[in-house]
Amino acid sequence: MLKLHDFCNRATRRLERASAMLAAGDGRTITDIAFAVGFNDSAFFTRCFRRRYGASPSQWRQGSHPS
């Protein structure tokens, strides 16, 4: 059984990978990145990303995010 702490760590690592992919600007869509890091729903990915980083994935990609 997956413990809550482990679940949160996995989610954090997935969001960290996604933030790096968004910053890389390789032309992938946000949905492609969400699926690539293990999210099955791009809207849920966007909500999680905004909670973690204080900016939407598109804002992050454009460099408009809090430091």
C-alpha positions as CSV (number, residue, x, y, z in Angstrom):
1,M,0.0,0.0,0.0
2,L,1.3,3.4,-0.9
3,K,1.7,5.8,2.0
4,L,0.6,9.4,1.8
5,H,4.2,10.6,2.2
6,D,5.4,8.5,-0.8
7,F,2.4,9.6,-2.9
8,C,3.2,13.2,-2.3
9,N,6.9,12.7,-3.0
10,R,6.0,11.0,-6.3
11,A,3.7,13.8,-7.3
12,T,6.3,16.4,-6.4
13,R,8.9,14.7,-8.6
14,R,6.5,14.5,-11.5
15,L,5.7,18.2,-11.2
16,E,9.4,19.0,-11.0
17,R,10.0,17.0,-14.2
18,A,7.1,18.9,-15.9
19,S,8.5,22.3,-14.8
20,A,11.8,21.4,-16.4
21,M,10.1,20.2,-19.6
22,L,8.1,23.4,-19.8
23,A,11.1,25.6,-19.3
24,A,13.1,23.6,-22.0
25,G,10.6,24.8,-24.7
26,D,10.9,21.8,-26.9
27,G,7.6,22.4,-28.5
28,R,5.5,19.9,-26.6
29,T,2.0,20.8,-25.7
30,I,1.1,21.1,-22.0
31,T,-1.2,18.1,-22.4
32,D,1.7,16.1,-23.9
33,I,3.9,17.0,-20.9
34,A,1.2,16.2,-18.4
35,F,0.8,12.7,-19.9
36,A,4.6,12.3,-20.2
37,V,5.1,12.8,-16.5
38,G,2.2,10.5,-15.5
39,F,-1.0,12.6,-15.3
40,N,-4.1,11.2,-17.0
41,D,-6.0,14.5,-17.0
42,S,-4.5,17.8,-18.2
43,A,-7.0,19.9,-16.1
44,F,-5.9,18.1,-12.9
45,F,-2.3,18.5,-13.9
46,T,-2.8,22.2,-14.3
47,R,-4.5,22.5,-10.9
48,C,-1.7,20.6,-9.2
49,F,1.0,22.6,-11.0
50,R,-0.6,25.9,-10.0
51,R,-0.9,24.8,-6.4
52,R,2.8,23.8,-6.3
53,Y,4.3,26.7,-8.3
54,G,1.9,29.5,-8.0
55,A,1.6,29.8,-11.8
56,S,-0.1,27.9,-14.5
57,P,2.0,25.7,-16.8
58,S,1.6,28.2,-19.7
59,Q,2.7,31.1,-17.4
60,W,5.7,28.9,-16.3
61,R,6.6,28.2,-19.9
62,Q,6.6,32.0,-20.7
63,G,8.8,32.7,-17.7
64,S,6.0,34.6,-15.9
65,H,6.3,32.8,-12.6
66,P,7.2,33.8,-9.0
67,S,10.8,33.4,-8.1
